[in-house]
Amino acid sequence: MTKPILVIDEGTTSTRAMLFAPDGACLGTAQRPLTQYYPAPGRVEHDANEIWALTLECAREMVTQAGGPDRIACIGITNQRETVVFWDRRTGESVAPAIVWQDRRTAETCHDLIVAGHEPMVQDRTGLLLDPYFSGSKMGWALANWPQLNELGDNLAVGTVESYLVYRLTGGLHITDATNASRTALMAIEQGGWDSELLDLFGVPAALLPEIVDCAGSFGSTQPDLFGAPIPVTGLAGDQQAASIGQACLAPGQTKATYGTGAFILTNTGAQMPRSKNRLLGTIASQIGGERCFALEGSVFVAGSVVKWLRDEVGLIDSAEETAALAASVPDNGGVSFVPALSGLGAPYWRPDARGAITGLSFSTGRAHIVRAALEAVTHQSLDLKATFAADGAVWADLRIDGGMVSNDWLAQDLADMLDLCVERPLFIETTALGAAMLAGVGAGLFPTLAAAASMRKGATAFHPQPYPLAAARCRAWEGAVAAVLEAAGDRG
């Protein structure tokens, strides 16, 4: 029997380890919730030492289930992107809070850089925009505001989450894969290395950063004492790129959308770096053998997290699972529109200063209308991106969806109806972990190419568009609500 692949999937709200057979079957899962910290409005932090402890706990559970470290072929890692970790090279211990991708503390810094005229250069070299979302400004802010970092001198290491996990797993290997590096705003993604002018712009010394490597290959092995014997680490990718690979979006034009904490849509553009004229992002989809494959990306900051907010902060629902039935219990949204700018607005607006709003409330509004409007907001943000991708020449023929939200049949059908596209949901929706397993399999030599590794992906359920007479009215209401949110943000500014 061929040995399984161990995948570490470190997300925003939980950490998981999963076992995959080379035929794509999921053999086991261990998962732990991850603590979120909100020290001030607009700030989101994690404890990287907790991330490591939970990762180790989950991975050990899966190694035991597999029958020991000798029964594991290799390890693939996928991670929440843009989140920045600061650690001591001597111990591997985190020395400051991890600044999460949702964090907006550098909004003013980014605004000042835009006013100073730096955004065209940043976009040309990185494919990204000047926004707090990306890692570079977070790194610069931390180095300027947390004295304990500079006190470490040469012993300080900085990286994204996969870089930190590899460091801890291997006992000191400081690397980052090209997909994660491409999200820092510090990498010239066509050339493939850290850019000195970008490093100076954000105030990040190159000596702190990891070496940029491929997404598949032999990256070293885990320390023997962690699992009882070394296990090779052979696959690395940021979560959205891993999901695109797991959806087998390997050819130019193929598009996937992941609906998790946020919503992230990627269209494969092949060897051609996309240059958006409509504030979408160019990013590296994968890098194998030094050859980069690119993608056009639209990033929505709030998707599944609005359901979590409805449950945990507002108390309108007891569980995410009840949202589908609630949405279906009313014939429409009752005139309610929900703009979930709880962490600002992402593509195509890029307004970190925007705040959420619920409009159209009346005495006839019930909780079902608000919950339905929250789900509809996910669709409307996707519809905004569909039009923006088309304006950049990337027309969606269909859409492959994944992530925790898409188990909701009502949402999947709403996407099909409003986008007027066939929407495909894989039978196994955890495509982020699957993509990491595919990369690790290629890196370990289990598959010769990603195309061959795509055999791990199984079938899909298709949601076909149905006639929807209310579509135009819904879009007009959504556009009005977004306009009001943007106007309010402008007034505050």
N, C-alpha and C positions, 0 to 999 in steps of 0.2 A: 504494500500500500504506500502510495506517495505521501510524504509528510505534509501536514497542513501549514498554511501561512498564518502567522500571528500579526494582526493589525492593531495598532494603537491609534485610536480616533479621539483626539483631544479637542473637544468643542467648547463653545462659549458657556453652556449651562451644565454640561456633564462631561465626564471622561469615560471612555469605553475601551475595552480590549475585545477583539473578536477573532475567532478561528475560522479560516476558510480552507476547504479542500480545493485542490487545483481545478476541479470541475466547476467551482463557483458556489458549491453548497456551503451555507453558514453552519458551522458545527457547534458554535457556542458563543455566548456574549456575557461579559461582566461589565456592569455600569455603575457609576457613582455620581451623585449630583455634585456640582462645583459651586462653591459659595461666591455670590456676587457682592461687591462692595460699591456703595455709592456715596463717597465722602463729601460730595458737594454737587449742586446742580450741574449736569453736563459731564460729570466725571464718573468713570466706571473702572474698577480695578479688580484684579484677582491676586491671590497669594500663590506665587509660583512654587513655593515649597509644598503647598497643598496639591497643586497640579502634579508635581512629581510623586508625592506620596500616594495619591489616588491612582496615578498611572501604574506605579509599581504594584499596588494592591490588585488592580484589575488584571494586569499582565500575568502576575503570578498565579492568579486563579485559573487563567486559560492554559498556562503551561502545565499546571497540575492536571487539568482536564485532559490535555493532550497526552499525558503519560510521562511528562518530564521534558527537559530542554532538548534531549537528543531526538525527541519526536517532532520538533519544530524545524521546518525547512529554513525559514527566514522571517524577518520582521519588516513590515511596512508601516510608515508613520504618516498620518495626515492630521491637520491642525487648523484651529481658528487662525485666520491670517491677520496680519497687521498688528496683532497684540505683541507688546515689547516686554522682554524680560531682562533683568539686570542681575548678574551673579558674580560671585567670587571664584576666580579660576582655580584657586587652591582647594576649595571645598565643594564647589558646585552649588553652594547655598545661595538662594535668592537674597539680595541685600536691599531691595526696595519693592514696593508694590508693582505688579505687572500692570501696565497701562493698556486697557482693552481697546480693541478696534472701534468700539462704539463711543469711546471717550472723545469729548469735544473741547478739552481744555486749551488746545492750541488754535482755536478758531480765530482769535485776534492776530496771532502770529501769522497764520496763513493769509488772512485778509491784508495785513501789512505787506507781505511779500507780493501779493497780487497787485496792490496799489503801486508798489515799487517796480512793477513790470516784469517780474520773474516767471510768471506762469507759462508764457509761450516756450521758453527754454526748457522748463521742467516737463511740459507736455511733449515736446519734441524728443527729448532724450529718454523719458521714462514711460510715455504713453498715459501718464496719470495727470491729474489736476492738483492744484494746491488746495488741499482739504485736510482737516484734522484726522480723517479716516486713516490716512497712510502713516507708515511707521516713522519716517524720517523726522517729522516735526515733534513727535512724541519723544524720540531719543534726545533731540536737541533741548527740549523743554526740561527733561529730567536731569540732564547734565548741567543745566544752568540753575536748577532749583533745588536739587538734592545734594547737599555737600558730601554726604557719605559715599557717593559714587566717585567723585574726584579724589577723595581721600584714599581710595584703593589703588590709584595709579595704574601701573601695568597689570595689576591683578584683577581689574574689572573686565568682564566680558559682557557684551550686549548682543542680543539676537531675538528672533521671533521664536515662537513656542517650539517648533520642531527642532530648531538649533539647540535650545536649552535641553530638550529631552535627549537628543543624541549625545550631548555633552555628559549628561548624568548617566546614561546607559553605558557609554563606552569608557567613561572615566577620563574625559578630557579632549575628545575630538570636537573641534570647533568648526562646524560646517553649516551651510544653509543651502537648500536646493534652489534652483533658478526660479521656480514659480513663486516661492515665498520672497526671494530677493527682489523679484520684479514688483512687489507690492510695497516696498519701502520708500519709493521716490528717491532712492540713492543709487540705483543701478541704471546704467545706460543699456537698455535691454536689447538693442540691435548688436552692440559690441560685446555684451555679456559680462561686464565687470563693474565694480564700484567706480563711480565718477567723481573725480577730485573736486570739480566745481560744485556739484550737488552736495558733497560732504561738507564743503566750506559754507555753503548757503545755509544748511541746517545746523552747523556746529557740531558735527559728529566726526571724531578722529577715526581714520581707517583702521588703526591698530586694534580698536575695540571689536571690530566686526568679524564675522566668520568668513571662511573661504566659500565661494560659490561653486556648487557642484551640480552634476546631473540629477535627474529625478530617479534614475534606476542605475544601480551599479553596486560594487562591493565597497561599502563605506566603513568597514570595521565591524567589530563584534562587541556584544555586551560583556561587561565585567563578569567573570565566572561566578562570583559570590552572589550576584543578583538572582539568578535562576538555578544555580547549581552547575552550569556549564555555559560556555559562550554560545550565543546565537547571532548569526550574521544579520546586520541591518542592511537592507538592499533596496528599499523604496522610500521616497520622500516626495510629498507634494502638499501644497495648501489645499484646504478642504474643497474649494469650488473647482479647482483644476482636477482634483481627484474625482469629484462627482462627474465632471465632464468625461473623464476617461472611463469611469464606471458605467456611464451611459453609452459608451462606444461612439462618442462624438469625435471621431478620429480623422474625418475628412472635411475639407473646407465647406462651409455652409451649414453643417450640422449644429443644432442648437439645443442646449439644455437649460432648465431653470430649476434651481434648488430653493425650496421654500422651507427654511428653518427659522432661526432667530430673525434673520433678514431674508431677503430674496436676491438671488444672484443669477443672472442670465449671461451665458457665454455662447458665442458663435465662433466656431473654429474658422480661422482665416489662413491656415497652412503656414507656409514659409514667409508669407507677406505680413510685415508688421502693420496693423491697421492704424490709420491716422484719422481720428474722428473729427468732424467739423461740428458735431452736435453734443459735445461734452460727455461722450461715452469714453471708455477706457481701453487702451491697448495694453495687453498683458501677455506673459508667456504662459501658454497652455501646457507645455511640457518641454523638457530638454533631455535628450538621450543621445549618447555618443557625441556630445557637443553640438548637436543640431537642434535648433530651437523651432518649435511650432507655436504660433501666436493665436490669440483670440481677441475678439471684441467683447467687452463686458459692460453690462449695466448693473449697478449695485443699488439695491433698496435697503435702507437701514432697518426698517421695521416691518416684519411680516408675522411670523409665529409669536414674536415677543408681544404683539398687541393682544393676542389671546391670553398669554400669561398675565399681562397687565389687567385684563378684564377679570381674570380669576383671582389673582393675588392681591391686587391693590383696590379694585372697585367692587369685587364680590358679586358680579353679575352672573357668573357661572361657577359651578363647582369643579368642572373638569373640561379639558379641551374637547373630549369626545362628544359632549352634548351640543357643540356649536352647530353641527350639521343638521340635527333635528330641529334646533331652534330656528335656524335660517329657513328651513323648509316649512316651518309652522305658520309663516306669514306669506302672503302672496307677493309682497315686495318690501322695500325698505321703509315704507311709510313716509317718504320724503326726506329721510335721514341720510346724510353723507358723513363719512368719518375719514378725516385726513390724519393718519397715525404718525405725525412727525414728532414722536416722543424722543427721538435722538436726532432731530433735524430731518431735512429732506435730502435724499441721495439723488442719483441720476433720474431724469436729466436736469434737475434743478440745481443741485449742489448748494443748498442753503442750510448750513449748520445752525444758523440762528432761527430757523423756522420752528414753530411749536405746534403741537397737535390741536385739532379742533373737531368738534361734532356739531354739525349744522342741521337745520331743519327740524328741530325738536318742537313738539307740541304736546298737549295733554293726551293725545291719542297714542303717543309714542310709548312702546313697551320695551322690555329688555330684549325681546326677540328682534325688534327692528335695529337696535343698536348693535347687537351681535352680528346680525346679517350685514349691516353696513360695514362692520369691521372686516368681515371676510371679503365683501365686495371691494374694499380698499386694496386688498392684495391683488385682485384681478385688475383694478384700474391702474395701479402702479405698473403692472405688467403690460397693460395696453399702451400706456404712455411710452414704455420702452420699445414695444413692437414698432410704433411709428418712428421712434428715434433711430432704431437700428436700420429701418428701411431707408430713412433719409441719408444714412451713411453707406447705403448700398448693400446692406446685409438683410435680405428679405427672408423671413422665416417660412419654410415650407410646412413644417410641423413643429411641435414642441415636446421634448422629452422632459418630464417633470420628476422630481424626487424631493426627499426631505420629509421631516416629520409631519408637516401640514397636509401632505397630499394623500394621506390615508383618508382624508375627508372627501367623500364622493361628491358632496354638494359643491365644494370648492373646485374640484377637478372639472365638473361639468360646467360650472360658471366660467371658468377659464376658457373652455372650448367654445361656449356660446358667445362670449364677448370678444374673444380674439378671432373668432370665425376660423378656427384651425382644428385639425385633429391633434388631440393632446394624448400623449402616451405615458402611462405610469407603469414602471417595471414591476414585475411580480415581487421582486425583492427591492424594496425602496431605499435601502441603506447603501446607495451607490457611492457615497463618499468613501466608506470603508472598502467597498469592492474595488474601487479604482486604486486605492493604496495597495490592495492585495495584488492587483494586476501588475502594478509597477514593481512591487517586490518580487513577483514571479519572474518578470523580465530580468531584473537585476541579479537574481539568483540563478538564471539560466534555465528555469523551468519552461519558459516560452522564449522563442527567438525574437519576437516583436510584440508591440502592443496589439496589433491587429490579430495576432494569434491568441494573445491573452484575452481578447474580447469574447472568446468561447466561454468564459466564466459568466458572462451576462446571459440571463435567461429571457423568457418572454415578457410581454407587456400587455396591459389592458388599455384599450383605445377608448377615448371619450370623443364622440363626433359632435360637431356643432349642431345645435337645434335652433329653429327660428325663435327670435327673442324680441318681441315688439317693443319692450321697454328699454332696449339698449341705448338708443339715441338720447332719451330723456335722462337716463342714468349718467351718461357721459357729460351732458350739459351741467347737471347738478355737481358732479365731481369737479369739473373744470372751474365752476364758480367757487366751490369750497377751497380748492387749491389756491385760486387767485386771492381769496380773502386771507388765507394763511400767509401768503407771500407779502401781501400788502401790510398785514399786521407786523410781520418781521421787519419790513422796511421802516415802519413807523417807530419801532423800538430802536432801530439802528440810528 
